[in-house]
Amino acid sequence: MSAPASPYRFLAPQPRHQRPTKRVGVVSFTLGLLVVFGLVVYATWLGVAALATVDGATQRVGATGTTTRLATAPPKAAPPAVVVTPGGTTMAFDQLWTASDGNTIVAGAPTVGTSMQTGEPVILVPVTLTNNGERDWNPVSTSFVGKLNHATVPESAEGDWMYRSPIVAHTSVTLTKVFVGGPGQFSLTANTPNGVALFSGRI
């Protein structure tokens, strides 16, 4: 005979490891939320830093551009007034003479040399003509007279006395003027359409 069925249901004890599993899931979920929140905060911080960097670079470029524009397009200043050398002024060699049109002449210190053609002593004077105007300066319109011990001396053919090329605006030409003579008190007069330059000194 079989045993009679028990009127009581047998309930197996529930395993105790289910509750810790729920706790681990809650902890994992919370940690995941914290990680996601941290990543969002980090990404936001990176974005703000990048915008600040771009903004600073734009300001620097803007400042540089302003400086460049000012440097390339400065306001036009009034041209400096021409200080004309007073008429009749005797200047030492190597000093600057200025005509009424702004052109200048500088006669360098004269030296004594020997003519290659005749073997006689000659006086060599470097003369620099500077055209500060807008029109050509024709050297033919400027003549030179040399005096040794107050007596006029001839200009040698070995010098640049035949120079005829126009001196264009804002350029300089240095000519070598050669006169027959030796040491002594020497003076050079340059007659231009805009004034007379006179240089004097001992050789």
C-alpha positions in Angstrom: 0.0 0.0 0.0 1.1 3.4 -0.8 1.6 6.0 1.8 -1.2 8.6 2.0 -0.4 12.0 0.6 0.5 14.6 3.2 -2.0 17.4 3.6 0.9 19.8 3.9 2.8 21.3 1.0 6.5 21.2 1.3 8.1 24.5 0.7 11.8 24.3 -0.1 13.8 27.0 1.6 14.6 29.9 -0.8 18.3 30.3 -1.6 19.9 33.1 0.3 22.1 34.3 -2.6 19.3 36.1 -4.4 19.3 39.2 -2.2 23.0 39.9 -2.6 22.4 39.6 -6.4 19.9 42.4 -6.2 22.3 44.5 -4.2 25.1 44.0 -6.7 22.7 45.0 -9.6 21.7 48.2 -7.8 25.4 49.0 -7.0 26.4 48.4 -10.7 23.5 50.5 -11.9 24.5 53.4 -9.6 28.2 53.1 -10.6 27.2 53.1 -14.3 25.1 56.3 -13.7 28.1 57.9 -12.0 30.4 57.0 -14.8 28.0 58.4 -17.4 27.6 61.5 -15.4 31.4 61.9 -15.1 31.8 61.4 -18.8 29.2 64.1 -19.5 30.9 66.5 -17.1 34.3 65.8 -18.7 33.0 66.3 -22.2 31.3 69.5 -21.2 34.6 70.7 -19.7 36.5 69.8 -22.8 34.0 71.7 -25.0 34.2 74.9 -22.8 38.0 74.7 -22.8 38.1 74.3 -26.6 35.8 77.3 -27.0 37.9 79.4 -24.7 41.0 78.5 -26.7 39.4 79.4 -30.1 38.1 82.6 -28.7 41.6 83.6 -27.4 43.2 82.7 -30.7 40.6 84.8 -32.5 41.3 87.8 -30.3 45.0 87.4 -30.9 44.5 87.1 -34.7 42.2 90.2 -34.6 44.8 92.2 -32.6 47.5 91.1 -35.1 45.4 92.0 -38.0 44.7 95.5 -36.6 48.4 96.0 -36.0 49.2 94.9 -39.5 46.6 97.2 -41.0 48.0 100.1 -39.1 51.5 99.2 -40.1 50.7 98.9 -43.8 48.4 101.9 -44.0 49.8 104.6 -41.7 48.3 108.1 -41.8 49.9 110.3 -44.3 52.2 112.8 -42.5 53.0 116.2 -43.9 56.3 116.2 -45.7 59.1 117.8 -43.7 59.8 121.5 -44.5 62.8 122.0 -46.7 65.6 123.9 -44.9 67.2 126.0 -47.7 70.9 126.9 -47.4 71.0 130.7 -47.2 72.4 132.4 -50.4 76.1 133.3 -50.2 76.9 130.7 -47.5 80.4 129.3 -47.7 80.4 125.7 -46.5 83.1 123.3 -45.5 83.6 120.2 -47.7 81.5 117.2 -46.7 78.6 119.5 -45.6 75.1 119.4 -47.1 73.9 122.2 -49.3 70.2 122.4 -50.0 68.6 124.3 -52.9 65.2 126.0 -52.8 63.6 123.0 -54.7 64.9 120.5 -52.1 67.8 119.1 -54.2 71.1 118.8 -52.4 74.8 118.9 -53.2 77.7 117.5 -51.1 81.3 118.2 -52.2 83.6 115.7 -50.5 87.0 116.6 -49.2 89.4 117.3 -52.2 92.6 115.3 -52.6 95.7 115.8 -54.8 96.5 113.2 -57.4 98.5 112.9 -60.7 97.1 113.2 -64.2 97.3 110.0 -66.1 97.5 112.0 -69.3 100.0 114.8 -68.5 101.6 113.7 -65.3 100.9 117.0 -63.7 99.2 117.4 -60.2 95.4 117.5 -60.2 92.7 118.1 -57.6 90.0 115.4 -57.3 86.6 116.3 -55.7 83.8 113.8 -55.3 80.5 115.7 -55.7 77.1 114.0 -54.9 74.0 115.4 -56.5 70.7 114.2 -55.0 67.3 114.8 -56.7 64.7 115.1 -53.9 62.0 116.4 -56.3 59.6 114.8 -58.7 61.2 116.2 -61.9 64.5 115.0 -63.5 67.6 117.0 -62.7 69.6 117.7 -65.8 73.3 118.0 -64.7 74.0 120.1 -67.9 72.1 122.9 -66.1 74.7 122.8 -63.2 78.2 124.2 -63.7 81.3 123.9 -61.5 84.1 126.4 -61.0 87.2 125.5 -59.1 89.6 128.1 -57.5 93.0 127.4 -56.0 94.4 130.2 -53.8 91.5 132.4 -55.1 92.6 131.9 -58.8 90.3 130.0 -61.2 91.8 126.7 -62.3 90.7 124.7 -65.4 88.6 121.5 -65.1 90.5 118.5 -66.4 89.1 116.3 -69.2 89.7 113.3 -66.9 86.8 114.2 -64.7 83.1 113.7 -65.2 82.6 117.2 -66.7 80.7 115.7 -69.7 78.1 113.9 -67.5 74.7 114.6 -69.1 72.4 111.8 -68.0 69.3 113.1 -66.2 69.1 112.4 -62.4 65.7 111.0 -61.9 63.5 111.7 -58.9 64.7 110.5 -55.5 68.1 109.3 -56.7 71.7 110.4 -56.2 74.7 110.5 -58.5 78.3 111.0 -57.4 80.6 112.7 -60.0 84.4 113.0 -59.8 85.3 116.6 -60.6 89.0 117.0 -61.5 90.8 120.3 -61.6 94.4 121.1 -62.6 96.4 122.2 -59.5 98.0 121.0 -56.3 97.8 121.7 -52.5 96.6 125.0 -51.2 93.3 126.8 -50.4 90.7 125.3 -52.7 87.1 126.3 -53.3 84.4 124.8 -55.5 81.3 126.6 -56.7 78.3 124.8 -58.1 75.9 127.0 -60.0 72.4 125.5 -60.2 69.1 126.9 -61.5 67.9 127.0 -57.9 70.9 128.5 -56.1 74.7 128.6 -55.8 76.6 126.1 -53.6 80.0 127.2 -52.4 82.5 124.8 -50.6 85.9 125.9 -49.4 88.8 124.4 -47.5 92.5 123.5 -47.5 93.9 120.6 -49.4 
